[in-house]
Amino acid sequence: MVEKDVTLSIHLTEDDTETVAVTRLDLQGEHFEGEGRARRNPIDPPYPVIGEELAIARALSELHNRLMEAAQDKIDKHLVH
């Protein structure tokens, strides 16, 4: 059995109306990144955790898509004859 730890980092940048999340993952020498944004409607009360949750979820979704594409590319290249 082989065990590995993989580290995912999430960096948040916020101002009064926008939150940006950047996810980074290094996996066996490959670097993957995703970005997500959330904007607060000016008429809504400030509640930063909602923007953080939305931005992080969107960044993770983009990261998911990039990882899936990389895996599919490897399948196509190495396993499909």
C-alpha positions in Angstrom: 0.0 0.0 0.0 1.2 3.5 -0.9 0.0 6.5 1.0 0.5 10.1 -0.3 -0.3 13.5 1.0 -1.4 16.1 -1.5 -1.7 19.7 -0.5 -4.4 22.0 -1.8 -4.0 25.7 -1.1 -6.7 28.3 -1.3 -5.9 32.0 -1.3 -8.6 34.6 -0.8 -8.6 38.3 -1.8 -11.5 40.4 -0.7 -12.7 44.0 -0.9 -16.1 45.5 -0.1 -17.8 44.0 -3.1 -15.8 41.1 -4.5 -14.1 38.0 -3.3 -11.5 36.1 -5.4 -10.4 32.6 -4.5 -7.4 30.9 -6.1 -6.9 27.2 -5.6 -3.5 25.5 -6.2 -2.6 21.9 -6.3 0.7 20.2 -7.1 0.4 16.6 -8.1 3.5 14.5 -9.1 5.2 17.5 -10.7 2.1 18.9 -12.3 0.6 22.3 -11.2 -3.1 22.9 -11.4 -4.9 26.1 -10.6 -8.5 27.3 -10.4 -10.0 30.7 -9.8 -13.5 31.7 -8.6 -15.1 35.0 -8.0 -18.1 36.3 -6.1 -19.6 39.8 -6.2 -21.9 41.2 -3.6 -24.9 43.1 -4.9 -24.6 46.6 -3.6 -28.1 46.4 -2.1 -27.3 43.3 -0.1 -25.9 43.6 3.4 -22.3 42.7 3.8 -21.9 39.0 4.8 -18.4 38.1 3.7 -18.6 34.3 4.4 -21.2 34.0 1.6 -18.8 35.5 -0.9 -16.0 33.3 0.4 -18.0 30.2 0.1 -19.2 31.0 -3.5 -15.7 32.0 -4.6 -14.1 28.9 -3.1 -16.7 26.6 -4.6 -16.2 28.2 -8.0 -12.4 27.9 -7.8 -12.7 24.3 -6.7 -15.1 23.6 -9.6 -12.6 25.0 -12.1 -9.8 23.0 -10.4 -12.0 19.9 -10.7 -12.5 20.5 -14.5 -8.7 21.0 -15.0 -7.9 17.8 -13.1 -10.5 15.9 -15.1 -9.1 17.2 -18.4 -5.6 16.3 -17.4 -6.7 12.8 -16.4 -8.7 12.3 -19.7 -5.7 13.5 -21.7 -3.5 10.9 -20.0 -6.1 8.2 -20.6 -6.4 9.1 -24.3 -2.6 9.2 -24.7 -1.6 6.1 -22.7 -4.6 3.8 -22.4 -6.7 4.1 -25.5 -5.3 2.3 -28.5 
